[in-house]
Amino acid sequence: MDVLIAGGGTGGHLFPGIALAQEIRRRNPDSRILFVGSPRGIEVRAVPKAGFDLELLPVSGLRSMGLKGVILGLIRLPIAIFKAFFLVLRFRPQVAISCGGYAAGPAVLAARLLGIPCIVLEQNALMGTTNRILAKMATKIMASLPVKGANPDKVEVLGNPVRPDLLPIREKEYQPKSPTELLIFGGSQGARALNEVMMEVAPLLVKADTAMRITHQTGTADFERVKQAYADAGFNNVTVLSFIDDMASAYEKADLILCRAGATTIAEVTVCGRPMIMIPFPFAVDDHQTANAKAVEDRGGGILLPQSALEPNRLFQLFNELVDVPDRLIAMAIHSKNMGKPEALRDITDALEQEVAHV
């Protein structure tokens, strides 16, 4: 199978594409796979490190870039499309895949205009600008969550590939402990809003003698002051970390998770079958994290708490409501697990092979 995978910019867009490429090559070592990206994206380092070929297009984003950035982006766009045509003609893929990000646009558009089937790989409940445009010409949309604004006849909700070390957690029975194990994280860099609110919640937990043990991943910037805030409050039942190397172990021991609502986080937590309180990052493009969190809340797997409503007393009250009613945690865990897609990588690759077989 000869596959062109375009897009990137961020790990959330790129890593599902790399996981798919690795599975394609595992099944058929003779497959030709070419990534297409931008000189400004994470793909410049990550794709060669993963052992795949990469071509770069002179393309940049048009949104939230300021007037100068928009002008430069518009100038680069036709050049990128022109270069993409010759790239696609030379490589001749059987299928072109967009994994999102502005670099996907020219390559997948060129492929589609040359009669090559196009598949959109969408990680979020709300498609980004590039995937939203490409979805109109795509033969199939392989989504992690039910997506808004897409032709339902094209959409298959297959999930987002997750790391294999998370899968055994799913097989173990969820039973909340006492004290309740709370895991807090906001991505590798932490989340300042989560850090700030927990510094104020800690004294409330001590005063109420709430039965809770906390593992809090802060990121490097806030590590010292968050650690000191817990100490000053007298809350000793806490482990403060700047980074968590072993997320599988952290997920496994967690009874409840306080987190952002990025696509990778949602995929991992639901595969593990853990209940969550989600604080979407409000400045994400198109506020897509809120759409992700809403999709989970609508199915009973978690609670959506907007950052605008993230107030210490409200979060403290929510913790106590959940700690005091283990059956509610169990119900949320069941719904979360039902949303999880542990075989996402297999199912996406199977669907891709079926598409190529019909060409």
ROKELUM-542961 format. One line per field, with one value per residue (C-alpha): residue number from 1; residue in one letter; x, y, z. Coordinates in steps of 0.5 Angstrom, whole numbers, plus 500, padded with zeros to 3 digits. Example, Ala and Ser with C-alpha at 12.3 -4.5 7.8 and 13.67 -1.06 7.14 Angstrom:
// residues 2
num (1_2)
residuo (A_S)
east (525_527)
north (491_498)
up (516_514)
***
This chain:
// residues 359
num (1_2_3_4_5_6_7_8_9_10_11_12_13_14_15_16_17_18_19_20_21_22_23_24_25_26_27_28_29_30_31_32_33_34_35_36_37_38_39_40_41_42_43_44_45_46_47_48_49_50_51_52_53_54_55_56_57_58_59_60_61_62_63_64_65_66_67_68_69_70_71_72_73_74_75_76_77_78_79_80_81_82_83_84_85_86_87_88_89_90_91_92_93_94_95_96_97_98_99_100_101_102_103_104_105_106_107_108_109_110_111_112_113_114_115_116_117_118_119_120_121_122_123_124_125_126_127_128_129_130_131_132_133_134_135_136_137_138_139_140_141_142_143_144_145_146_147_148_149_150_151_152_153_154_155_156_157_158_159_160_161_162_163_164_165_166_167_168_169_170_171_172_173_174_175_176_177_178_179_180_181_182_183_184_185_186_187_188_189_190_191_192_193_194_195_196_197_198_199_200_201_202_203_204_205_206_207_208_209_210_211_212_213_214_215_216_217_218_219_220_221_222_223_224_225_226_227_228_229_230_231_232_233_234_235_236_237_238_239_240_241_242_243_244_245_246_247_248_249_250_251_252_253_254_255_256_257_258_259_260_261_262_263_264_265_266_267_268_269_270_271_272_273_274_275_276_277_278_279_280_281_282_283_284_285_286_287_288_289_290_291_292_293_294_295_296_297_298_299_300_301_302_303_304_305_306_307_308_309_310_311_312_313_314_315_316_317_318_319_320_321_322_323_324_325_326_327_328_329_330_331_332_333_334_335_336_337_338_339_340_341_342_343_344_345_346_347_348_349_350_351_352_353_354_355_356_357_358_359)
residuo (M_D_V_L_I_A_G_G_G_T_G_G_H_L_F_P_G_I_A_L_A_Q_E_I_R_R_R_N_P_D_S_R_I_L_F_V_G_S_P_R_G_I_E_V_R_A_V_P_K_A_G_F_D_L_E_L_L_P_V_S_G_L_R_S_M_G_L_K_G_V_I_L_G_L_I_R_L_P_I_A_I_F_K_A_F_F_L_V_L_R_F_R_P_Q_V_A_I_S_C_G_G_Y_A_A_G_P_A_V_L_A_A_R_L_L_G_I_P_C_I_V_L_E_Q_N_A_L_M_G_T_T_N_R_I_L_A_K_M_A_T_K_I_M_A_S_L_P_V_K_G_A_N_P_D_K_V_E_V_L_G_N_P_V_R_P_D_L_L_P_I_R_E_K_E_Y_Q_P_K_S_P_T_E_L_L_I_F_G_G_S_Q_G_A_R_A_L_N_E_V_M_M_E_V_A_P_L_L_V_K_A_D_T_A_M_R_I_T_H_Q_T_G_T_A_D_F_E_R_V_K_Q_A_Y_A_D_A_G_F_N_N_V_T_V_L_S_F_I_D_D_M_A_S_A_Y_E_K_A_D_L_I_L_C_R_A_G_A_T_T_I_A_E_V_T_V_C_G_R_P_M_I_M_I_P_F_P_F_A_V_D_D_H_Q_T_A_N_A_K_A_V_E_D_R_G_G_G_I_L_L_P_Q_S_A_L_E_P_N_R_L_F_Q_L_F_N_E_L_V_D_V_P_D_R_L_I_A_M_A_I_H_S_K_N_M_G_K_P_E_A_L_R_D_I_T_D_A_L_E_Q_E_V_A_H_V)
east (500_503_500_501_500_500_499_502_504_503_503_496_495_502_502_496_499_505_502_498_504_508_502_501_509_508_503_506_514_514_509_511_509_511_509_508_509_511_518_515_512_514_514_521_524_519_518_525_526_520_524_519_521_518_517_516_512_513_506_504_497_492_489_491_497_496_496_503_502_496_499_505_501_497_503_506_499_499_507_505_500_504_510_505_502_509_510_504_505_512_510_503_500_494_491_492_491_490_492_490_494_495_500_495_491_496_498_491_488_493_492_484_485_489_484_487_482_482_481_481_483_480_482_477_469_470_474_480_479_484_480_473_475_478_472_468_472_474_472_471_472_475_474_476_469_463_464_460_458_461_457_455_455_462_464_466_468_474_478_485_491_493_500_500_502_495_491_492_489_482_482_482_476_475_473_474_478_478_481_480_486_485_490_491_495_495_499_507_507_502_496_497_489_489_495_492_485_488_493_486_483_488_486_479_481_484_479_474_478_476_478_483_490_493_498_499_503_504_509_516_514_509_512_516_510_505_509_510_502_500_505_503_496_498_495_501_497_500_505_507_511_513_513_510_514_510_503_500_501_498_492_492_492_487_480_478_482_482_485_484_480_485_484_490_488_480_483_487_483_477_481_483_476_477_472_474_473_475_477_477_483_479_484_484_483_475_474_475_477_470_467_471_469_461_462_464_459_453_455_456_464_466_464_465_467_469_475_471_467_473_472_475_469_466_471_472_464_465_470_466_460_464_468_462_458_462_457_457_464_463_457_462_467_463_461_468_470_464_467_474_477_482_483_483_489_487_480_483_488_483_478_484_486_478_478_485_482_476_480)
north (500_507_512_520_522_530_535_536_542_539_532_532_532_528_522_519_519_516_511_509_509_504_500_500_498_493_489_490_492_494_499_506_512_519_525_532_537_544_547_550_544_538_533_536_532_527_524_522_520_515_512_515_520_527_533_540_545_552_553_557_558_564_564_568_570_577_581_580_573_572_576_571_565_567_569_562_558_558_556_550_548_548_544_539_537_535_532_528_526_524_519_517_515_510_514_521_522_529_528_536_542_547_543_538_543_543_536_533_538_536_529_530_534_528_523_520_518_523_521_525_523_528_527_532_533_540_539_544_549_545_538_542_544_537_534_536_532_527_520_518_521_517_521_520_523_524_530_536_539_533_529_523_518_519_519_513_514_509_513_516_511_510_507_500_500_503_497_492_498_497_490_491_492_499_500_507_507_511_516_517_518_524_525_532_534_539_536_536_543_543_548_554_555_548_549_556_553_547_552_555_548_545_549_547_540_540_544_539_533_531_523_525_523_527_526_533_534_541_543_546_553_552_546_550_554_549_544_550_552_544_545_551_549_543_538_532_527_529_528_534_532_537_531_524_519_513_515_508_507_514_512_506_508_514_514_521_525_533_535_539_536_535_529_525_526_524_518_515_517_513_507_507_507_513_518_525_533_536_544_545_550_556_559_552_554_554_552_545_542_544_540_534_535_536_529_526_529_528_520_520_519_526_533_539_545_551_555_561_557_554_557_554_553_550_545_543_542_538_533_532_530_525_522_522_518_512_509_516_515_508_510_515_510_505_511_513_506_505_511_508_505_501_498_504_503_497_499_505_501_496_501_504_498_497_504_502_496_499_504)
up (500_498_503_503_510_511_517_523_527_534_537_537_530_528_533_531_524_526_530_523_519_524_524_516_516_521_517_510_511_503_504_501_506_505_510_508_513_514_516_523_526_530_524_522_528_530_523_521_528_527_521_515_509_510_505_507_504_504_508_514_518_517_523_529_526_525_519_517_518_514_508_508_509_503_499_501_499_492_492_497_492_486_489_492_485_483_490_489_482_483_489_486_493_493_498_502_509_513_520_521_521_516_512_510_506_500_499_500_496_490_491_491_485_481_483_489_495_501_508_514_521_526_533_536_536_533_526_525_519_515_516_515_508_506_509_504_499_503_501_509_516_521_527_535_537_534_530_529_522_518_513_517_512_511_519_522_530_531_536_537_538_545_547_548_556_557_555_561_565_562_564_571_575_577_584_588_594_601_601_594_589_585_579_576_570_564_559_559_561_566_566_570_571_575_579_581_583_587_591_594_594_599_605_604_604_610_614_612_613_606_604_598_596_590_585_582_576_575_570_571_572_577_581_587_589_588_592_598_597_599_605_607_607_611_606_606_603_596_591_587_580_575_570_570_566_568_566_565_573_574_571_574_581_580_582_579_574_574_567_560_555_549_544_547_554_552_548_554_560_556_554_562_564_569_571_570_571_565_565_557_555_553_548_544_536_536_543_541_548_550_544_547_554_552_548_554_559_554_555_562_563_566_568_564_568_564_566_567_572_576_583_589_593_587_585_593_593_587_590_596_592_588_594_598_593_590_586_582_581_579_574_571_570_566_561_560_559_554_550_550_543_545_538_535_531_529_526_523_519_517_515_511_507_505_502_498_496_493_489)
***
